C-alpha cells in the first residue's frame, strides 16, 4: 500500500481553534505569558506625591503601585500576608500606610510589615519575614512597566533605549494623562491582538484612522518588526503632523518639538510588546498608550490612554473630544470587527485561513513569539 505524504502549506495561518477557546490553554497563557511579560502599568504623573497609589487589575491579579517616602514607586501584589484580603479596594487614592480591612495588619509605603495586632514583632514571628510580595517595575522617561513573574525578568530598559529612542525628544516624562478609555471586548485576547497588528482591514473599516495614517507605510513597518519588542510610531501621510482628522496639531508640541521653528512629518517614535500587547505611540503633540488585559478565555479589557504636555490646559490648549476622536472611532469599529471574528472562531467548523504575507506580517511575528513563550 502506498501512502501519500501531504506537504506543509507554504503560507502561515493563525493558531488552531483550541488556542482561542479552551480554558486549559488560557490557564497556561496566564502562567507562561501574562505573568512573565512586561506590560505598561502607569505614567509617573499618576503618582505625584508620597502615599499616592493606583490599583491595576491584570490577568486575575490585583497590583498596587505606591510612591513611598523617598519618592520611589513600588509595586506590590494587593494581597495581605496574613489571610490574603485585598489591601486597597478603590482604583486610586493616597495613604499614610496600607491597612488590611480584615485584621488590621498594616504595612509601610515600602511594603514592610509595621504591625500585626496582638502579636509583637519577634513574639511569634519576625515582621521582617512578612513584607508584601513585590512586583517587578521598570521606569523609563516617566513610563512605568510591570512584570508579575516570581523570578527576576530580563531588564526592559535596553529594548526601550534602542527601539523607543525616537520618543525621547518628546520628553514623555513631562506628560500627564488627558483621557482614558476602557472597553470590555467579548473576544479572546489573541483575536484582539491579531486585529490590532494588521491594517489589511483599515481602508474599508477605519476612515478616521486612514485620514492621516499612511497605510502603505504601515505595511512596511509591520514587515520590519520582529521578536517580542517592536519600535516605531504609526506612520503618517506626507504633510500630516499628528494623528488627527486633518493632520494638524491637537495640543501644544511636546518636549524639544516646542522649540522648533517648523515641524515636519515623521517626528516622534513608539514602542511595542507582543504577544500580550502594550503599544506606545508618541506624536509631536500627544502620546497614546494601548494596553491589553485579558479577563478570561472570552473577554479582554482594552485600555487606551491619551497624554499631553503636563502644562496643557483642557479647553484652552486642547479639546478632549478632538484629541480622542480618531482612536475612539477606531476602537468602536474594531470592537464590532473583533467580536464578530471571535464568534466565527468559536464555530466548530472554523479553520484558519492563510495570513497575507505583506499585509499581515506582524501577526506572523507575534504568534511565533507566542509559540516560543508557550513552549518555554
N, C-alpha and C positions, 0 to 999 in steps of 0.2 A: 504494500500500500504506500502511495506517495502522499506526503503531506506538503501543503503549500505554506510557506512562511510569509507572513504579512510584513511588509516593510513599514517602519515607523513613518508617520506623516512628516512632510517637510516643513510644516507650519507649526506654530506654537498655539496652544489652546489654554483656556482657563483651567482651574483645578477641577477635579471630579466633584460631582454634585454633593457628595457626603461632606466635603470640607466646608460647605456653606450651611448645612442643616443639622449636622449631628452634634448633640451636646457633648459627647465624649471628645470630639475633636476640639470643640470650643474650650473645654476644660484644659486640654493640652496646650492650647494657644495662650491661655492665661499664664501658665507656668513658664512656657518657653519663650514667649514674646512680650506679652503685656507687662509682666513684672520685671523683665530684663532690659527692655529697650528704654533709651532716653526719650522723654516726651516733654513738651512745653508745659510749664506749670503756671507761671505768672510773670508780670513785669514788676520790677522792684518798687515802682511808684505805688503799687497797691499796698505796700507795707512801709509806710513813710516813717513811722515812729516806733521806738521800743514798745513792745507789747501788742502791736498790730498783728492780726492773724487773718488768714483765709483758710477755708476748708475746700479741698478738692476731692471729688468722688471719681475714682479711677479703677476700672476693671474689678469692681467688687470690693475695693479697699477705700478707706477714708484717710486722707492725708491732711495734716495741719502744717502750714507754713507760718512761721512765727519769727518776728525780729526780736533779738534779745537785747540786753542792756548795753552790749558792746557795739551794737549796730549790725551784727551778723544775722543772716537769715538762716534759720534752722528748719529742717523738715522732719516731722515725726508721724508715725502711724497714730491715728486718732483712737488709741486703744489704751485704757488704763492697765497698768501692770498687775493690778490686784485681781479683778474679776472681768476685765475686758470691756467695761462700759465705755461708750464714747465720751471723750472729754469736752469737745466742742460740738454743739448741736446746730448752731447757726452758721450761715455761709461766711461771715466775717465779723470782726469786732476788735476790741482791744482788752487786754487782761494784764493784771499785775502778776498773776501766776495762773497755772492751769489747775482747776479743781474738779475732780470727778464728782458728778452729782449723786453717785450711788453711795459710797462710803467715805467721801470727802478726802481721799488721798489727794495730795497736792504736789505740783511739780513746778520748778522754776522755769523761766523763759529759755534756759538752755537744756531743758529736758530732765534735769536731775530731780530725784525724789526729795521733797522737802519735809513731808510729814505724812505718817500713816497713823491716824487717830488710834489711841490705845496701845501703841507699840513704839517705844522709844528707839532711836537709832542704836543698833547693836544689841538690843534686847532679844529679839527673835531672829533678826537678820540685819545685815548692814544695808542702809539706804543706798549706798553707792553701788550695790549689786542690782538695783532695780530702777534704772533710768528708763525713760521712754525709748522705744525702738526707733532708730533713726532711718530716714530716707536719704539716699544719696542726692546731693544737689550740686549743680554747677551754675555759676553766674557768669554771664558774658555780655558786656556792654548793656547792662540793665535787664537782660532777659534771664529768667531763672528756669532751668530744666531740672527734671527729677527722674530718678530711676529707683524702682522699688525692690531691686534684687537684694538678696541677703549678703552675697559676697560683693566686693567692690567691682564695679563695671569698668570697662576701658574708658579713659577720660574722653569727654566730648570736645574739649577746647581745641585740640589740634584740627579736627574737622571744621569747626566753626572758623578758626583763624584762616584756614585755607579757602573754604568754599563760600563763606559769608563775608569775605573781606570787602566786597562791594557795598555792604551795608554800613561800614564804619564811618564814611564821611557824613552820613545822615545822623550820626550820634544817637543811636537808639536808646542810650541811657538817659537822654533828656526828653523822653516822650512820656505821655500819660494816656490812659485808656479814654476814648471818647464815646465808644459804643460797643455793645456786645450782643450777640445773637446765639441762643442755644436752641437747637432743633432736635427733637427725637425722631430719628429716621427708622421706620419699621422695615429694616433690612439687615442682613448680615454685614458686618463691618467691611468685609473684603469686596462686596458688591459696591459699597460706597467708595472704597479706595480705588477700585478699577475705574469707576466713573470719573473721579477727580483727576486721575493720571492721564486721561486721554482727551483730545479735543476733536476726535472723529465726529462727535455729535454736536460740536459747538455752533457751527454755521446754521444748522437747522433749528437749534434749541435755544441759543443764547444771544439774541440780538443786542442786548445791553452790553454783555461782555465783549462781543465782537466789534462794538463801536470803536474801541480803542486798541484792543489786543490784536497783534499780528498772528493769525492762525498758522501761517506757513512757518514763521519763526518759532512758534511753539512746537511744531512737529520736529524741527531740527534740534531744539533744546532737549526734547524728550529722548531723541536718539542718542544724544551725548551723555545722558545720565547713566550711571552705573554704580551698583553697590548700595549700601544701606544709607549713605549720606549723599545729598544732592545739593547743587548750587545754582544760583541764578534767580532773577526776578521774572515775572511774567513779561514777555517781550511786547513792546508797544509798536503801533504803526508809526511810520515816519511823521514827524510834526506833532505827535501827541506827547504831552509832558507827564501825564499821570493816567491812572485808570479811572477816568470819568467818562460821562456820556459824550462830551465833545473834546476830551483830551486836555482841557485847561485845568489849572490848579484848583483844588478844593479847599486848601488850608495853607497856612504860611509854610514856605520851604523849610526843610529840616537841616539842622547842623550847618555844615560848610556850604550847603546849597543856598542858604540865606544870604551869603556874602558874594554870590556870583552875579555879575552884571547881566549875564544871559544864560538861561537854562536850555538844555538840549535834550532830545530823545535819548533814551538808553541809560540815564543816570539811575543809580540805585543798585540793589542786589537782593539776594534771597538765600534761603536755606531750607532743606527738607530732610525728613527722616522717614524711611519706609521699612517694613510694611505698615506698622502702626503709625499712621500718618501724623506728623507735625509739619506744617508748611508755613514759612515766614516769607512775606513778600514786602519789600521796602521800596517805595517810590520816593520822589523828591519831596512830596508834601504829606505823606502818611504811610503808615505801615499796617499790614493786615496779617494776622496770625490765625491759621486754621488748625484745630486740634480734634482728633477723633478719640472718643472714649467709649469703647464697647460696653454694652449693658448685659446682653445675653446673646444667644445664637441669632435671634431675630430682631434685636433692637440696638441702635447705636446713637450715642449723643454726639452731635456735630456742633462744635463751638467755633464762632468767628469773632475775633476781637479786632477793633479798629483803634489805631493810636495816632495821635497828633502831637505837635510840639507842646512841651509842658506849659508854656505861657500862652497858648492859643485859647481864646475865649469863644465858647459856643454862642452863636447868634451875632457875633462880631467878626471873628476871623474865619469861621466855618459854619456851614449849615449841616446839622446831623443827618437830615434826610438825604441831602445830596451826597454827603460823604459815604453813606452806606448803600446808595441807590443801586450800583452795579452788582455788588455781591449779594445784596438782599434779593434782588430779582433772580440772580443766577442760582442761589441756594434754593429758592422756592421751585424753580424749574427743575433743578436736579432732584429735589425731593420726590417729585412725581415720577421722574425717569428711573431713579434708583429703586423706589418701592415697586414700580411696575416690573423692572427687570428681576427683582428678587422673587416676586410672585411666580414668574416663569421658572426661575431656578429651582423653586420648591417642587415643581412638577416632576413626577417620577419618569417622565419621558425626556427630561432635559439632558442634553449632551452639548458640551461647549463647542461653539464654532471656532474657526480659525481667527487668530488675532492679527490685525493688519500690521505688517512689519514696519511701515513707515509712519502710520498714523496712531498706532497704539504701542509703541516700543517700550514706554515706561512701565506698562503693565507687565510685560515680559520680565523686565529687570526686577520689579517689586516682588513678583511671585517667585522668582528664583531666590531672592533673599529670604522670602517666607519659607521656602522648602529647606533652605540651609539651616535656618533657625529651628525649624520644627524637627530636623534630624539631629540636632546637636544634643 
